Amino acid sequence: MNIILLDKNETNSDGSAKIDGRRFLHISKVLKSKIGDSIRIGVIDGLCGTGTISEICDNSIIFKTEFSKAAPSPLPITLLLALPRPKAFRRTLETAVTMGVKRIFVLNSSNVEKSYWDSPFLTPEALRERMLLGLEQAGDTIIPQLTLCRSFETLINDNLKDIIKDSTAVIAGPSEVNESQPKPNGQITLCVGPDRGFTAYEQKRFIESGFVQYSLGSRTLRVEQAVPALIGRLSAE
Amino acid sequence: MNIILLDKNETNSDGSAKIDGRRFLHISKVLKSKIGDSIRIGVIDGLCGTGTISEICDNSIIFKTEFSKAAPSPLPITLLLALPRPKAFRRTLETAVTMGVKRIFVLNSSNVEKSYWDSPFLTPEALRERMLLGLEQAGDTIIPQLTLCRSFETLINDNLKDIIKDSTAVIAGPSEVNESQPKPNGQITLCVGPDRGFTAYEQKRFIESGFVQYSLGSRTLRVEQAVPALIGRLSAE
């Protein structure tokens, strides 16, 4: 937790805030902060700043807030992610959020197991919690926009054109051929398939919709490895 | 498992091989291969090739081997990794191996919990098994050279000069400053500290030894996120 995130309604009119639970435990047990110490804080979907601890109770902490700084810049990357197995999804989502992706579409594929869509990790509460963990790691405050797209055809036919508008759209996958890679800059839409890859039909639909192949080489990475590697590569200036 | 890896002594003089256990289960249950089917195979620390299944028994499979292809190219990256908590280490190691890193040094820092060094994941057998999983994912055969360096001072004083010889040595960490990053090419030595970062003293020792700062931005990534992101970035042509 590299920032203590507050809901908008947790800041009082006098500029103080009181927190308990997981955040209290982090400040008291991990940071071992004392009265007068400063902690890094932020308002969810708002500014970052500093909290100065004024009171430490048994189960809560009160601090004065001062907000002065914008959240770190978002990455100009939209992520289209075929739903991985739920545990890998959780980790991958958190990583994408930590790295600064602000628009995420989770999509279906014939190679996504149907049962994955029933995972308790996909409830709005669980998704929000996971994204908050990603923001806390990054020191960020802005919750990404996340959309679950259970129908592949609806996504492709009705939504994809708008999603990729004004961006370079790339679809990732291993490639034996050592061809030169597109060097996208500006807004990028990055599509990452399931561990087993998209089907040939699905792949074709993306290419027809304007995506170009993008590869990190001949090695087949798992989704949770590929996503940070690709974001790391594509976010280079 | 994107390649079936064989020990050198598993190939018979007539070119056939018999496998059981985890690899047998993968071929029979996941790939659902039949007699006559081809599977991707490789000899550990040797060539890649094709196996043609000639016999399927209750608990084993026999196939004819043909080796014709070199393993995928290694990455020109040496990884120096401060030991993360054991579960994260396992994942990070597997990712680095899958991505093609062939020289890995695991090191100590004041910010590495001492107990991590007693983890059963650090036995030679566990390390080898984890690296084989990484190779199986990548379709690679060459086991990386992995060295555990329990003494920070010994590493810095006695080994570091040789390790970074003829390479650009970079030490990763978040940076608020949006300065231009070194663009290393050729051989690279990449040093990644603990989640809490190296101490100021340790950082100084690396800089004095010839490392330059390298940053993906102001966001603090966890080690297991930073390693694939950095390798993805640094392995760009």
Interface residues (C-beta under 8 A of the other chain):
Chain A: N2 P72 S73 T95 T98 M99 G100 Q137 A138 G139 D140 Q181 L216 G217 S218 R219 T220 L221 R222 Q225 P228 A229 L230 I231 G232 R233 S235 A236 E237
Chain B: N2 P72 S73 T95 T98 M99 G100 Q137 A138 G139 D140 Q181 L216 G217 S218 R219 T220 L221 R222 Q225 P228 A229 L230 I231 G232 R233 S235 A236 E237
